[in-house]
Amino acid sequence: MKSKVLFDGKIVAYTDGGSRGNPGPAAIGIVIGSKEYSEYLGEKTNNQAEYLAAVFALKKVKQLIGKKKAKEAEVEIRMDSELVTRQLGGRYKIMEKELQPLFVGVWNLRLDFKKVNFVYVPREENRRADVIVNKVLDKHA
């Protein structure tokens, strides 16, 4: 069943990715409305986890509202990684080779929506997603 509650033209998703060690055991946490999602990633860098959280969020939004409504939707991805938001916003070059395919993956997913913005938020504003990441990492410690 598609969620009618989520879609009013703009959808906000809070995402976080983290690793313990860099690289190390990594996980993502995503908050879309009242829903929370998580996934253990295995061995990744912190920046890889941040990108994979954005990928997961865009795929999940499309799944929740459907392909047709996605074309009409504006999505705002809020994350506490200044580096990743600036790379996705075209302000920073991607120097790490392992991040380049992840960038392309996010860029391609953007085409499924009317508009996608990546917004840097302070860690305090991203607390729910951060807690989700740490719960997953604690389970795999």
BELZIZI-V905440 format. One record per pair of residues at least 12 apart in sequence whose C-alpha atoms are under 8 Angstrom apart, sorted by sequence separation. I is the first residue (numbers start at 1). J is the second residue. If there is no record, write none. Layout:
BEGIN
i=I j=J
i=I j=J
END
This chain:
BEGIN
i=16 j=28
i=17 j=29
i=27 j=39
i=28 j=40
i=15 j=28
i=16 j=29
i=27 j=40
i=28 j=41
i=15 j=29
i=16 j=30
i=26 j=40
i=27 j=41
i=15 j=30
i=26 j=41
i=27 j=42
i=88 j=103
i=14 j=30
i=15 j=31
i=25 j=41
i=26 j=42
i=13 j=30
i=14 j=31
i=25 j=42
i=26 j=43
i=13 j=31
i=14 j=32
i=24 j=42
i=25 j=43
i=26 j=44
i=13 j=32
i=24 j=43
i=25 j=44
i=26 j=45
i=88 j=107
i=12 j=32
i=13 j=33
i=23 j=43
i=24 j=44
i=26 j=46
i=57 j=77
i=11 j=32
i=12 j=33
i=23 j=44
i=24 j=45
i=28 j=49
i=22 j=44
i=23 j=45
i=27 j=49
i=28 j=50
i=22 j=45
i=23 j=46
i=26 j=49
i=30 j=53
i=54 j=77
i=19 j=43
i=21 j=45
i=22 j=46
i=28 j=52
i=29 j=53
i=19 j=44
i=28 j=53
i=19 j=45
i=30 j=56
i=6 j=33
i=18 j=45
i=19 j=46
i=30 j=57
i=18 j=46
i=89 j=117
i=17 j=46
i=18 j=47
i=32 j=61
i=89 j=118
i=17 j=47
i=19 j=49
i=88 j=118
i=17 j=48
i=18 j=49
i=50 j=81
i=17 j=49
i=18 j=50
i=16 j=49
i=17 j=50
i=51 j=84
i=85 j=118
i=16 j=50
i=17 j=51
i=50 j=84
i=85 j=119
i=15 j=50
i=17 j=52
i=85 j=120
i=17 j=53
i=16 j=53
i=47 j=84
i=15 j=53
i=75 j=113
i=82 j=120
i=15 j=54
i=74 j=113
i=77 j=116
i=79 j=118
i=81 j=120
i=73 j=113
i=74 j=114
i=75 j=115
i=76 j=116
i=77 j=117
i=78 j=118
i=79 j=119
i=80 j=120
i=81 j=121
i=71 j=112
i=72 j=113
i=73 j=114
i=74 j=115
i=75 j=116
i=76 j=117
i=77 j=118
i=78 j=119
i=79 j=120
i=80 j=121
i=15 j=57
i=70 j=112
i=71 j=113
i=72 j=114
i=73 j=115
i=74 j=116
i=75 j=117
i=76 j=118
i=77 j=119
i=78 j=120
i=79 j=121
i=80 j=122
i=70 j=113
i=71 j=114
i=74 j=117
i=76 j=119
i=78 j=121
i=79 j=122
i=80 j=123
i=13 j=57
i=70 j=114
i=67 j=112
i=80 j=126
i=79 j=126
i=51 j=99
i=58 j=106
i=78 j=126
i=11 j=61
i=48 j=98
i=52 j=102
i=55 j=105
i=59 j=109
i=62 j=112
i=48 j=99
i=51 j=102
i=55 j=106
i=58 j=109
i=47 j=99
i=51 j=103
i=54 j=106
i=58 j=110
i=48 j=102
i=55 j=109
i=51 j=106
i=7 j=65
i=6 j=65
i=2 j=63
i=3 j=64
i=4 j=65
i=2 j=64
i=3 j=65
i=11 j=73
i=13 j=75
i=15 j=77
i=2 j=65
i=9 j=72
i=10 j=73
i=11 j=74
i=12 j=75
i=13 j=76
i=14 j=77
i=15 j=78
i=16 j=79
i=2 j=66
i=9 j=73
i=10 j=74
i=11 j=75
i=12 j=76
i=13 j=77
i=14 j=78
i=15 j=79
i=16 j=80
i=9 j=74
i=10 j=75
i=11 j=76
i=12 j=77
i=13 j=78
i=14 j=79
i=15 j=80
i=7 j=73
i=10 j=76
i=12 j=78
i=36 j=129
i=38 j=132
i=37 j=132
i=38 j=133
i=36 j=132
i=40 j=136
i=31 j=128
i=39 j=136
i=40 j=137
i=31 j=129
i=38 j=136
i=30 j=129
i=29 j=129
i=28 j=129
i=29 j=130
i=29 j=131
i=30 j=132
i=29 j=132
i=28 j=132
i=29 j=133
i=28 j=133
i=27 j=133
i=27 j=134
i=27 j=136
i=16 j=126
i=27 j=137
i=15 j=126
i=26 j=137
i=14 j=126
i=25 j=137
i=16 j=129
i=17 j=130
i=15 j=129
i=16 j=130
i=14 j=129
i=18 j=133
i=25 j=140
i=17 j=133
i=18 j=134
i=16 j=133
i=20 j=137
END
